[in-house]
Amino acid sequence: MMTTDADCVFCKIMAGDIPSHRVLDTEDAYAFLDIAPLASGHTLLIPRRHARRMEDMTPDAAASLARHLPTLVQAIMSATGASGVNILQNNGSVAGQVVDHVHLHIVPRRDGDGLGFRWNAGTYAAGEAESLLERIAGYLETR
């Protein structure tokens, strides 16, 4: 049985309490057109089981959600004539997450569409990457 949150707008959409333009509906996932699209065809893919953030999902649940991406991307690109997509997941309010239910944005892209993406690449100070790697690997080893 899928768990839901009675106060969650996405859970209400899946329950049919709030209308949506449904793109996909399976036992583990639901996808619908975003009501405030960045581009025509902007689609949200969400898990049926309520999870606030990515780290709240099991690896199997995350994999089950992601398995829908190739087909959705193909369908959205075909329907919109887009030549590419951005697949985004904002995890936590500091990252721009507005609705506390895991969701993946699939945003169709075209040359000259005017959409931007800030990618302020930096560098690591001497020894910083090695220290970070050690901490990440240490965490993973305890799993």
N, CA, C and O atoms as a GROMACS GRO file, in nm:
protein
  572
    1MET      N    1   0.084  -0.119   0.000
    1MET     CA    2   0.000   0.000   0.000
    1MET      C    3   0.088   0.124   0.000
    1MET      O    4   0.188   0.130   0.071
    2MET      N    5   0.050   0.223  -0.078
    2MET     CA    6   0.126   0.346  -0.089
    2MET      C    7   0.090   0.439   0.026
    2MET      O    8  -0.026   0.451   0.064
    3THR      N    9   0.191   0.505   0.080
    3THR     CA   10   0.165   0.603   0.185
    3THR      C   11   0.148   0.740   0.122
    3THR      O   12   0.211   0.773   0.022
    4THR      N   13   0.062   0.819   0.183
    4THR     CA   14   0.036   0.954   0.135
    4THR      C   15   0.039   1.050   0.253
    4THR      O   16   0.034   1.009   0.368
    5ASP      N   17   0.045   1.178   0.221
    5ASP     CA   18   0.040   1.284   0.321
    5ASP      C   19  -0.083   1.368   0.287
    5ASP      O   20  -0.090   1.427   0.179
    6ALA      N   21  -0.178   1.373   0.377
    6ALA     CA   22  -0.305   1.443   0.352
    6ALA      C   23  -0.288   1.591   0.322
    6ALA      O   24  -0.375   1.652   0.260
    7ASP      N   25  -0.176   1.650   0.365
    7ASP     CA   26  -0.152   1.792   0.340
    7ASP      C   27  -0.068   1.819   0.215
    7ASP      O   28  -0.045   1.934   0.180
    8CYS      N   29  -0.023   1.714   0.149
    8CYS     CA   30   0.068   1.728   0.034
    8CYS      C   31  -0.011   1.752  -0.095
    8CYS      O   32  -0.099   1.674  -0.130
    9VAL      N   33   0.022   1.860  -0.165
    9VAL     CA   34  -0.048   1.893  -0.289
    9VAL      C   35  -0.030   1.785  -0.395
    9VAL      O   36  -0.122   1.757  -0.472
   10PHE      N   37   0.089   1.724  -0.401
   10PHE     CA   38   0.110   1.619  -0.501
   10PHE      C   39   0.034   1.491  -0.466
   10PHE      O   40  -0.016   1.423  -0.555
   11CYS      N   41   0.023   1.459  -0.338
   11CYS     CA   42  -0.060   1.344  -0.297
   11CYS      C   43  -0.206   1.370  -0.333
   11CYS      O   44  -0.278   1.279  -0.375
   12LYS      N   45  -0.251   1.494  -0.316
   12LYS     CA   46  -0.388   1.531  -0.352
   12LYS      C   47  -0.409   1.521  -0.503
   12LYS      O   48  -0.517   1.481  -0.548
   13ILE      N   49  -0.309   1.555  -0.581
   13ILE     CA   50  -0.319   1.543  -0.727
   13ILE      C   51  -0.332   1.396  -0.764
   13ILE      O   52  -0.418   1.361  -0.845
   14MET      N   53  -0.249   1.310  -0.707
   14MET     CA   54  -0.257   1.167  -0.739
   14MET      C   55  -0.390   1.106  -0.698
   14MET      O   56  -0.440   1.014  -0.763
   15ALA      N   57  -0.447   1.157  -0.589
   15ALA     CA   58  -0.576   1.106  -0.540
   15ALA      C   59  -0.693   1.157  -0.624
   15ALA      O   60  -0.805   1.108  -0.610
   16GLY      N   61  -0.668   1.254  -0.711
   16GLY     CA   62  -0.774   1.310  -0.792
   16GLY      C   63  -0.847   1.424  -0.725
   16GLY      O   64  -0.946   1.474  -0.779
   17ASP      N   65  -0.801   1.467  -0.608
   17ASP     CA   66  -0.865   1.578  -0.537
   17ASP      C   67  -0.833   1.713  -0.601
   17ASP      O   68  -0.909   1.808  -0.588
   18ILE      N   69  -0.720   1.720  -0.669
   18ILE     CA   70  -0.680   1.838  -0.745
   18ILE      C   71  -0.658   1.792  -0.888
   18ILE      O   72  -0.587   1.694  -0.910
   19PRO      N   73  -0.717   1.860  -0.985
   19PRO     CA   74  -0.702   1.815  -1.124
   19PRO      C   75  -0.558   1.834  -1.175
   19PRO      O   76  -0.486   1.923  -1.131
   20SER      N   77  -0.520   1.748  -1.268
   20SER     CA   78  -0.389   1.759  -1.332
   20SER      C   79  -0.399   1.709  -1.475
   20SER      O   80  -0.494   1.641  -1.513
   21HIS      N   81  -0.300   1.746  -1.554
   21HIS     CA   82  -0.288   1.692  -1.689
   21HIS      C   83  -0.193   1.573  -1.681
   21HIS      O   84  -0.072   1.586  -1.700
   22ARG      N   85  -0.251   1.457  -1.653
   22ARG     CA   86  -0.176   1.334  -1.629
   22ARG      C   87  -0.107   1.287  -1.756
   22ARG      O   88  -0.168   1.278  -1.863
   23VAL      N   89   0.021   1.257  -1.743
   23VAL     CA   90   0.101   1.206  -1.853
   23VAL      C   91   0.126   1.056  -1.835
   23VAL      O   92   0.128   0.980  -1.933
   24LEU      N   93   0.147   1.014  -1.710
   24LEU     CA   94   0.180   0.875  -1.678
   24LEU      C   95   0.117   0.839  -1.545
   24LEU      O   96   0.116   0.921  -1.453
   25ASP      N   97   0.066   0.718  -1.534
   25ASP     CA   98   0.007   0.673  -1.408
   25ASP      C   99   0.033   0.524  -1.394
   25ASP      O  100  -0.029   0.443  -1.463
   26THR      N  101   0.126   0.489  -1.306
   26THR     CA  102   0.160   0.348  -1.283
   26THR      C  103   0.145   0.319  -1.134
   26THR      O  104   0.110   0.408  -1.055
   27GLU      N  105   0.171   0.196  -1.096
   27GLU     CA  106   0.158   0.161  -0.954
   27GLU      C  107   0.264   0.228  -0.868
   27GLU      O  108   0.245   0.239  -0.746
   28ASP      N  109   0.374   0.273  -0.926
   28ASP     CA  110   0.481   0.332  -0.847
   28ASP      C  111   0.510   0.479  -0.878
   28ASP      O  112   0.584   0.544  -0.805
   29ALA      N  113   0.452   0.531  -0.986
   29ALA     CA  114   0.486   0.668  -1.028
   29ALA      C  115   0.368   0.737  -1.092
   29ALA      O  116   0.273   0.674  -1.140
   30TYR      N  117   0.376   0.868  -1.092
   30TYR     CA  118   0.273   0.952  -1.153
   30TYR      C  119   0.346   1.069  -1.217
   30TYR      O  120   0.437   1.126  -1.156
   31ALA      N  121   0.309   1.106  -1.338
   31ALA     CA  122   0.370   1.220  -1.405
   31ALA      C  123   0.260   1.308  -1.461
   31ALA      O  124   0.158   1.260  -1.510
   32PHE      N  125   0.282   1.439  -1.453
   32PHE     CA  126   0.182   1.534  -1.500
   32PHE      C  127   0.250   1.662  -1.545
   32PHE      O  128   0.363   1.692  -1.505
   33LEU      N  129   0.180   1.738  -1.629
   33LEU     CA  130   0.234   1.864  -1.676
   33LEU      C  131   0.240   1.964  -1.561
   33LEU      O  132   0.145   1.978  -1.485
   34ASP      N  133   0.352   2.034  -1.551
   34ASP     CA  134   0.370   2.137  -1.448
   34ASP      C  135   0.273   2.252  -1.478
   34ASP      O  136   0.258   2.292  -1.593
   35ILE      N  137   0.208   2.306  -1.374
   35ILE     CA  138   0.112   2.416  -1.395
   35ILE      C  139   0.182   2.549  -1.416
   35ILE      O  140   0.118   2.646  -1.458
   36ALA      N  141   0.311   2.555  -1.389
   36ALA     CA  142   0.390   2.676  -1.413
   36ALA      C  143   0.514   2.636  -1.493
   36ALA      O  144   0.625   2.639  -1.442
   37PRO      N  145   0.493   2.597  -1.620
   37PRO     CA  146   0.602   2.538  -1.697
   37PRO      C  147   0.713   2.637  -1.734
   37PRO      O  148   0.688   2.754  -1.763
   38LEU      N  149   0.835   2.586  -1.731
   38LEU     CA  150   0.949   2.662  -1.782
   38LEU      C  151   0.951   2.657  -1.934
   38LEU      O  152   1.007   2.744  -2.000
   39ALA      N  153   0.890   2.552  -1.989
   39ALA     CA  154   0.878   2.534  -2.135
   39ALA      C  155   0.757   2.446  -2.159
   39ALA      O  156   0.716   2.369  -2.072
   40SER      N  157   0.700   2.458  -2.277
   40SER     CA  158   0.585   2.374  -2.312
   40SER      C  159   0.625   2.227  -2.302
   40SER      O  160   0.724   2.185  -2.362
   41GLY      N  161   0.549   2.149  -2.227
   41GLY     CA  162   0.579   2.008  -2.207
   41GLY      C  163   0.652   1.979  -2.077
   41GLY      O  164   0.680   1.863  -2.047
   42HIS      N  165   0.685   2.082  -1.999
   42HIS     CA  166   0.752   2.066  -1.870
   42HIS      C  167   0.668   1.971  -1.785
   42HIS      O  168   0.552   2.000  -1.753
   43THR      N  169   0.726   1.859  -1.749
   43THR     CA  170   0.654   1.750  -1.680
   43THR      C  171   0.719   1.720  -1.547
   43THR      O  172   0.841   1.727  -1.534
   44LEU      N  173   0.637   1.688  -1.447
   44LEU     CA  174   0.686   1.645  -1.316
   44LEU      C  175   0.662   1.496  -1.301
   44LEU      O  176   0.552   1.446  -1.328
   45LEU      N  177   0.764   1.424  -1.258
   45LEU     CA  178   0.755   1.281  -1.231
   45LEU      C  179   0.771   1.263  -1.081
   45LEU      O  180   0.870   1.306  -1.023
   46ILE      N  181   0.672   1.199  -1.018
   46ILE     CA  182   0.673   1.184  -0.873
   46ILE      C  183   0.648   1.037  -0.834
   46ILE      O  184   0.583   0.963  -0.907
   47PRO      N  185   0.702   0.997  -0.718
   47PRO     CA  186   0.670   0.862  -0.670
   47PRO      C  187   0.532   0.859  -0.608
   47PRO      O  188   0.488   0.958  -0.548
   48ARG      N  189   0.464   0.748  -0.620
   48ARG     CA  190   0.332   0.734  -0.556
   48ARG      C  191   0.346   0.733  -0.405
   48ARG      O  192   0.260   0.787  -0.335
   49ARG      N  193   0.451   0.672  -0.354
   49ARG     CA  194   0.474   0.669  -0.209
   49ARG      C  195   0.531   0.805  -0.170
   49ARG      O  196   0.633   0.848  -0.224
   50HIS      N  197   0.465   0.871  -0.076
   50HIS     CA  198   0.510   1.004  -0.033
   50HIS      C  199   0.649   0.996   0.029
   50HIS      O  200   0.673   0.918   0.121
   51ALA      N  201   0.739   1.078  -0.021
   51ALA     CA  202   0.872   1.096   0.036
   51ALA      C  203   0.905   1.243   0.021
   51ALA      O  204   0.896   1.298  -0.089
   52ARG      N  205   0.942   1.308   0.129
   52ARG     CA  206   0.968   1.451   0.125
   52ARG      C  207   1.092   1.484   0.042
   52ARG      O  208   1.091   1.576  -0.039
   53ARG      N  209   1.199   1.408   0.064
   53ARG     CA  210   1.327   1.435  -0.002
   53ARG      C  211   1.387   1.306  -0.055
   53ARG      O  212   1.346   1.197  -0.014
   54MET      N  213   1.483   1.317  -0.144
   54MET     CA  214   1.544   1.200  -0.205
   54MET      C  215   1.602   1.105  -0.102
   54MET      O  216   1.591   0.983  -0.117
   55GLU      N  217   1.664   1.157   0.003
   55GLU     CA  218   1.724   1.068   0.104
   55GLU      C  219   1.618   0.996   0.188
   55GLU      O  220   1.652   0.907   0.266
   56ASP      N  221   1.493   1.034   0.173
   56ASP     CA  222   1.384   0.963   0.242
   56ASP      C  223   1.336   0.841   0.164
   56ASP      O  224   1.257   0.761   0.214
   57MET      N  225   1.384   0.827   0.040
   57MET     CA  226   1.343   0.714  -0.044
   57MET      C  227   1.440   0.598  -0.026
   57MET      O  228   1.558   0.617   0.004
   58THR      N  229   1.389   0.477  -0.046
   58THR     CA  230   1.478   0.362  -0.049
   58THR      C  231   1.547   0.360  -0.186
   58THR      O  232   1.494   0.417  -0.281
   59PRO      N  233   1.663   0.296  -0.196
   59PRO     CA  234   1.726   0.284  -0.327
   59PRO      C  235   1.634   0.219  -0.431
   59PRO      O  236   1.632   0.261  -0.547
   60ASP      N  237   1.558   0.119  -0.390
   60ASP     CA  238   1.466   0.053  -0.483
   60ASP      C  239   1.356   0.148  -0.530
   60ASP      O  240   1.319   0.146  -0.648
   61ALA      N  241   1.303   0.230  -0.440
   61ALA     CA  242   1.199   0.326  -0.478
   61ALA      C  243   1.253   0.431  -0.573
   61ALA      O  244   1.185   0.470  -0.668
   62ALA      N  245   1.375   0.478  -0.549
   62ALA     CA  246   1.437   0.576  -0.638
   62ALA      C  247   1.462   0.516  -0.776
   62ALA      O  248   1.438   0.580  -0.878
   63ALA      N  249   1.509   0.392  -0.779
   63ALA     CA  250   1.533   0.324  -0.906
   63ALA      C  251   1.402   0.301  -0.981
   63ALA      O  252   1.396   0.315  -1.103
   64SER      N  253   1.298   0.266  -0.908
   64SER     CA  254   1.167   0.244  -0.968
   64SER      C  255   1.113   0.372  -1.033
   64SER      O  256   1.052   0.368  -1.140
   65LEU      N  257   1.137   0.484  -0.967
   65LEU     CA  258   1.095   0.613  -1.023
   65LEU      C  259   1.177   0.646  -1.147
   65LEU      O  260   1.122   0.682  -1.251
   66ALA      N  261   1.308   0.632  -1.137
   66ALA     CA  262   1.398   0.669  -1.247
   66ALA      C  263   1.378   0.583  -1.371
   66ALA      O  264   1.410   0.627  -1.482
   67ARG      N  265   1.327   0.463  -1.355
   67ARG     CA  266   1.311   0.375  -1.472
   67ARG      C  267   1.212   0.431  -1.574
   67ARG      O  268   1.211   0.388  -1.689
   68HIS      N  269   1.129   0.527  -1.531
   68HIS     CA  270   1.033   0.586  -1.623
   68HIS      C  271   1.093   0.699  -1.707
   68HIS      O  272   1.032   0.742  -1.805
   69LEU      N  273   1.211   0.746  -1.670
   69LEU     CA  274   1.269   0.861  -1.738
   69LEU      C  275   1.295   0.841  -1.888
   69LEU      O  276   1.256   0.928  -1.966
   70PRO      N  277   1.359   0.732  -1.932
   70PRO     CA  278   1.386   0.721  -2.076
   70PRO      C  279   1.260   0.731  -2.162
   70PRO      O  280   1.260   0.803  -2.263
   71THR      N  281   1.155   0.662  -2.125
   71THR     CA  282   1.032   0.664  -2.204
   71THR      C  283   0.965   0.801  -2.197
   71THR      O  284   0.917   0.852  -2.299
   72LEU      N  285   0.961   0.862  -2.078
   72LEU     CA  286   0.902   0.996  -2.066
   72LEU      C  287   0.980   1.098  -2.148
   72LEU      O  288   0.920   1.181  -2.217
   73VAL      N  289   1.112   1.092  -2.141
   73VAL     CA  290   1.194   1.186  -2.218
   73VAL      C  291   1.165   1.170  -2.367
   73VAL      O  292   1.148   1.269  -2.438
   74GLN      N  293   1.160   1.047  -2.415
   74GLN     CA  294   1.131   1.023  -2.557
   74GLN      C  295   0.994   1.079  -2.594
   74GLN      O  296   0.979   1.144  -2.698
   75ALA      N  297   0.894   1.052  -2.511
   75ALA     CA  298   0.758   1.099  -2.540
   75ALA      C  299   0.751   1.251  -2.540
   75ALA      O  300   0.690   1.310  -2.629
   76ILE      N  301   0.812   1.315  -2.441
   76ILE     CA  302   0.807   1.461  -2.430
   76ILE      C  303   0.883   1.526  -2.546
   76ILE      O  304   0.836   1.624  -2.604
   77MET      N  305   1.000   1.472  -2.581
   77MET     CA  306   1.075   1.528  -2.693
   77MET      C  307   0.998   1.510  -2.824
   77MET      O  308   0.995   1.601  -2.907
   78SER      N  309   0.937   1.396  -2.842
   78SER     CA  310   0.858   1.371  -2.963
   78SER      C  311   0.739   1.465  -2.972
   78SER      O  312   0.712   1.522  -3.077
   79ALA      N  313   0.669   1.483  -2.860
   79ALA     CA  314   0.548   1.566  -2.859
   79ALA      C  315   0.579   1.714  -2.877
   79ALA      O  316   0.500   1.788  -2.936
   80THR      N  317   0.694   1.758  -2.825
   80THR     CA  318   0.725   1.901  -2.826
   80THR      C  319   0.821   1.943  -2.937
   80THR      O  320   0.835   2.061  -2.966
   81GLY      N  321   0.888   1.847  -2.997
   81GLY     CA  322   0.989   1.879  -3.097
   81GLY      C  323   1.118   1.930  -3.034
   81GLY      O  324   1.204   1.984  -3.104
   82ALA      N  325   1.133   1.913  -2.904
   82ALA     CA  326   1.254   1.957  -2.834
   82ALA      C  327   1.373   1.874  -2.880
   82ALA      O  328   1.359   1.758  -2.916
   83SER      N  329   1.491   1.935  -2.877
   83SER     CA  330   1.613   1.863  -2.915
   83SER      C  331   1.691   1.814  -2.793
   83SER      O  332   1.795   1.750  -2.808
   84GLY      N  333   1.642   1.845  -2.674
   84GLY     CA  334   1.705   1.800  -2.551
   84GLY      C  335   1.613   1.828  -2.433
   84GLY      O  336   1.507   1.888  -2.450
   85VAL      N  337   1.653   1.784  -2.316
   85VAL     CA  338   1.579   1.812  -2.193
   85VAL      C  339   1.676   1.836  -2.080
   85VAL      O  340   1.790   1.788  -2.083
   86ASN      N  341   1.632   1.909  -1.980
   86ASN     CA  342   1.698   1.911  -1.850
   86ASN      C  343   1.614   1.824  -1.758
   86ASN      O  344   1.492   1.834  -1.757
   87ILE      N  345   1.681   1.739  -1.682
   87ILE     CA  346   1.615   1.661  -1.578
   87ILE      C  347   1.671   1.713  -1.446
   87ILE      O  348   1.790   1.700  -1.417
   88LEU      N  349   1.583   1.771  -1.366
   88LEU     CA  350   1.625   1.838  -1.242
   88LEU      C  351   1.550   1.782  -1.123
   88LEU      O  352   1.433   1.746  -1.133
   89GLN      N  353   1.620   1.775  -1.009
   89GLN     CA  354   1.556   1.737  -0.884
   89GLN      C  355   1.608   1.831  -0.778
   89GLN      O  356   1.724   1.823  -0.738
   90ASN      N  357   1.521   1.920  -0.731
   90ASN     CA  358   1.557   2.013  -0.625
   90ASN      C  359   1.531   1.945  -0.492
   90ASN      O  360   1.417   1.910  -0.462
   91ASN      N  361   1.635   1.926  -0.412
   91ASN     CA  362   1.625   1.847  -0.290
   91ASN      C  363   1.646   1.936  -0.168
   91ASN      O  364   1.760   1.966  -0.131
   92GLY      N  365   1.537   1.979  -0.106
   92GLY     CA  366   1.543   2.068   0.008
   92GLY      C  367   1.520   2.212  -0.034
   92GLY      O  368   1.549   2.251  -0.147
   93SER      N  369   1.468   2.292   0.058
   93SER     CA  370   1.433   2.430   0.024
   93SER      C  371   1.554   2.511  -0.020
   93SER      O  372   1.541   2.597  -0.107
   94VAL      N  373   1.671   2.486   0.036
   94VAL     CA  374   1.791   2.559  -0.003
   94VAL      C  375   1.827   2.531  -0.150
   94VAL      O  376   1.894   2.612  -0.214
   95ALA      N  377   1.782   2.417  -0.202
   95ALA     CA  378   1.807   2.381  -0.341
   95ALA      C  379   1.692   2.421  -0.433
   95ALA      O  380   1.696   2.394  -0.553
   96GLY      N  381   1.590   2.487  -0.378
   96GLY     CA  382   1.479   2.533  -0.459
   96GLY      C  383   1.356   2.444  -0.455
   96GLY      O  384   1.261   2.468  -0.530
   97GLN      N  385   1.354   2.343  -0.369
   97GLN     CA  386   1.236   2.257  -0.359
   97GLN      C  387   1.123   2.335  -0.292
   97GLN      O  388   1.140   2.388  -0.182
   98VAL      N  389   1.008   2.342  -0.360
   98VAL     CA  390   0.893   2.416  -0.309
   98VAL      C  391   0.789   2.321  -0.251
   98VAL      O  392   0.733   2.348  -0.145
   99VAL      N  393   0.762   2.209  -0.318
   99VAL     CA  394   0.666   2.110  -0.270
   99VAL      C  395   0.744   1.997  -0.204
   99VAL      O  396   0.833   1.938  -0.264
  100ASP      N  397   0.710   1.966  -0.080
  100ASP     CA  398   0.779   1.863  -0.003
  100ASP      C  399   0.732   1.723  -0.039
  100ASP      O  400   0.678   1.650   0.044
  101HIS      N  401   0.752   1.688  -0.164
  101HIS     CA  402   0.727   1.553  -0.217
  101HIS      C  403   0.829   1.539  -0.330
  101HIS      O  404   0.833   1.623  -0.420
  102VAL      N  405   0.910   1.436  -0.325
  102VAL     CA  406   1.013   1.418  -0.428
  102VAL      C  407   0.951   1.433  -0.566
  102VAL      O  408   0.847   1.375  -0.595
  103HIS      N  409   1.016   1.512  -0.651
  103HIS     CA  410   0.971   1.524  -0.788
  103HIS      C  411   1.087   1.558  -0.880
  103HIS      O  412   1.178   1.633  -0.845
  104LEU      N  413   1.081   1.500  -0.998
  104LEU     CA  414   1.180   1.524  -1.102
  104LEU      C  415   1.115   1.613  -1.208
  104LEU      O  416   1.006   1.584  -1.256
  105HIS      N  417   1.184   1.720  -1.243
  105HIS     CA  418   1.138   1.808  -1.350
  105HIS      C  419   1.200   1.758  -1.481
  105HIS      O  420   1.320   1.735  -1.488
  106ILE      N  421   1.118   1.741  -1.582
  106ILE     CA  422   1.167   1.711  -1.716
  106ILE      C  423   1.129   1.832  -1.800
  106ILE      O  424   1.012   1.854  -1.832
  107VAL      N  425   1.231   1.911  -1.837
  107VAL     CA  426   1.209   2.038  -1.905
  107VAL      C  427   1.260   2.029  -2.048
  107VAL      O  428   1.380   2.019  -2.070
  108PRO      N  429   1.169   2.032  -2.147
  108PRO     CA  430   1.212   2.028  -2.287
  108PRO      C  431   1.296   2.151  -2.321
  108PRO      O  432   1.267   2.262  -2.274
  109ARG      N  433   1.399   2.132  -2.404
  109ARG     CA  434   1.488   2.242  -2.442
  109ARG      C  435   1.503   2.250  -2.593
  109ARG      O  436   1.504   2.149  -2.664
  110ARG      N  437   1.516   2.372  -2.638
  110ARG     CA  438   1.540   2.402  -2.780
  110ARG      C  439   1.649   2.508  -2.789
  110ARG      O  440   1.666   2.589  -2.697
  111ASP      N  441   1.722   2.509  -2.898
  111ASP     CA  442   1.819   2.615  -2.921
  111ASP      C  443   1.750   2.750  -2.914
  111ASP      O  444   1.643   2.768  -2.972
  112GLY      N  445   1.810   2.843  -2.842
  112GLY     CA  446   1.756   2.978  -2.834
  112GLY      C  447   1.631   2.992  -2.750
  112GLY      O  448   1.561   3.092  -2.764
  113ASP      N  449   1.601   2.896  -2.663
  113ASP     CA  450   1.477   2.903  -2.585
  113ASP      C  451   1.481   3.006  -2.472
  113ASP      O  452   1.379   3.035  -2.410
  114GLY      N  453   1.597   3.060  -2.446
  114GLY     CA  454   1.608   3.165  -2.345
  114GLY      C  455   1.617   3.114  -2.202
  114GLY      O  456   1.636   3.193  -2.109
  115LEU      N  457   1.604   2.984  -2.184
  115LEU     CA  458   1.618   2.929  -2.049
  115LEU      C  459   1.766   2.926  -2.013
  115LEU      O  460   1.851   2.895  -2.096
  116GLY      N  461   1.795   2.958  -1.891
  116GLY     CA  462   1.934   2.957  -1.848
  116GLY      C  463   1.955   2.860  -1.735
  116GLY      O  464   1.860   2.808  -1.676
  117PHE      N  465   2.079   2.836  -1.706
  117PHE     CA  466   2.114   2.751  -1.593
  117PHE      C  467   2.246   2.802  -1.539
  117PHE      O  468   2.345   2.806  -1.611
  118ARG      N  469   2.247   2.841  -1.413
  118ARG     CA  470   2.368   2.891  -1.349
  118ARG      C  471   2.457   2.774  -1.310
  118ARG      O  472   2.414   2.686  -1.235
  119TRP      N  473   2.577   2.771  -1.361
  119TRP     CA  474   2.671   2.665  -1.327
  119TRP      C  475   2.803   2.733  -1.295
  119TRP      O  476   2.891   2.746  -1.380
  120ASN      N  477   2.814   2.776  -1.171
  120ASN     CA  478   2.932   2.849  -1.127
  120ASN      C  479   3.040   2.752  -1.081
  120ASN      O  480   3.060   2.732  -0.961
  121ALA      N  481   3.109   2.692  -1.178
  121ALA     CA  482   3.209   2.591  -1.146
  121ALA      C  483   3.326   2.653  -1.070
  121ALA      O  484   3.366   2.767  -1.095
  122GLY      N  485   3.379   2.577  -0.978
  122GLY     CA  486   3.493   2.623  -0.900
  122GLY      C  487   3.604   2.519  -0.902
  122GLY      O  488   3.605   2.430  -0.987
  123THR      N  489   3.695   2.530  -0.808
  123THR     CA  490   3.805   2.435  -0.794
  123THR      C  491   3.820   2.400  -0.646
  123THR      O  492   3.771   2.472  -0.559
  124TYR      N  493   3.890   2.290  -0.619
  124TYR     CA  494   3.920   2.251  -0.481
  124TYR      C  495   4.056   2.307  -0.442
  124TYR      O  496   4.149   2.313  -0.522
  125ALA      N  497   4.066   2.348  -0.319
  125ALA     CA  498   4.196   2.388  -0.263
  125ALA      C  499   4.281   2.262  -0.247
  125ALA      O  500   4.228   2.151  -0.248
  126ALA      N  501   4.409   2.279  -0.233
  126ALA     CA  502   4.501   2.166  -0.217
  126ALA      C  503   4.455   2.078  -0.100
  126ALA      O  504   4.437   2.127   0.011
  127GLY      N  505   4.437   1.950  -0.126
  127GLY     CA  506   4.400   1.853  -0.024
  127GLY      C  507   4.251   1.846   0.006
  127GLY      O  508   4.206   1.753   0.073
  128GLU      N  509   4.172   1.942  -0.043
  128GLU     CA  510   4.029   1.945  -0.012
  128GLU      C  511   3.954   1.829  -0.076
  128GLU      O  512   3.869   1.767  -0.012
  129ALA      N  513   3.984   1.798  -0.202
  129ALA     CA  514   3.915   1.688  -0.271
  129ALA      C  515   3.944   1.556  -0.202
  129ALA      O  516   3.854   1.474  -0.185
  130GLU      N  517   4.069   1.535  -0.163
  130GLU     CA  518   4.108   1.410  -0.097
  130GLU      C  519   4.037   1.396   0.038
  130GLU      O  520   3.993   1.288   0.075
  131SER      N  521   4.028   1.506   0.112
  131SER     CA  522   3.960   1.504   0.241
  131SER      C  523   3.811   1.475   0.225
  131SER      O  524   3.754   1.396   0.300
  132LEU      N  525   3.750   1.539   0.128
  132LEU     CA  526   3.609   1.518   0.100
  132LEU      C  527   3.584   1.374   0.056
  132LEU      O  528   3.489   1.310   0.102
  133LEU      N  529   3.669   1.325  -0.033
  133LEU     CA  530   3.658   1.187  -0.079
  133LEU      C  531   3.665   1.090   0.038
  133LEU      O  532   3.588   0.993   0.044
  134GLU      N  533   3.755   1.114   0.131
  134GLU     CA  534   3.770   1.027   0.247
  134GLU      C  535   3.643   1.025   0.333
  134GLU      O  536   3.601   0.920   0.380
  135ARG      N  537   3.583   1.141   0.353
  135ARG     CA  538   3.459   1.149   0.433
  135ARG      C  539   3.342   1.082   0.363
  135ARG      O  540   3.264   1.010   0.426
  136ILE      N  541   3.329   1.104   0.233
  136ILE     CA  542   3.220   1.040   0.157
  136ILE      C  543   3.238   0.888   0.157
  136ILE      O  544   3.144   0.814   0.184
  137ALA      N  545   3.359   0.842   0.125
  137ALA     CA  546   3.386   0.698   0.122
  137ALA      C  547   3.362   0.636   0.259
  137ALA      O  548   3.309   0.525   0.269
  138GLY      N  549   3.402   0.707   0.366
  138GLY     CA  550   3.380   0.655   0.501
  138GLY      C  551   3.233   0.637   0.530
  138GLY      O  552   3.194   0.538   0.591
  139TYR      N  553   3.152   0.732   0.489
  139TYR     CA  554   3.008   0.719   0.509
  139TYR      C  555   2.954   0.599   0.432
  139TYR      O  556   2.878   0.519   0.486
  140LEU      N  557   2.994   0.588   0.306
  140LEU     CA  558   2.944   0.477   0.222
  140LEU      C  559   2.986   0.341   0.276
  140LEU      O  560   2.911   0.244   0.262
  141GLU      N  561   3.102   0.333   0.335
  141GLU     CA  562   3.151   0.205   0.390
  141GLU      C  563   3.066   0.158   0.508
  141GLU      O  564   3.060   0.039   0.537
  142THR      N  565   3.001   0.252   0.577
  142THR     CA  566   2.919   0.214   0.692
  142THR      C  567   2.779   0.170   0.650
  142THR      O  568   2.701   0.125   0.735
  143ARG      N  569   2.746   0.180   0.525
  143ARG     CA  570   2.614   0.144   0.475
  143ARG      C  571   2.605  -0.001   0.443
  143ARG      O  572   2.500  -0.048   0.399
   0.00000   0.00000   0.00000
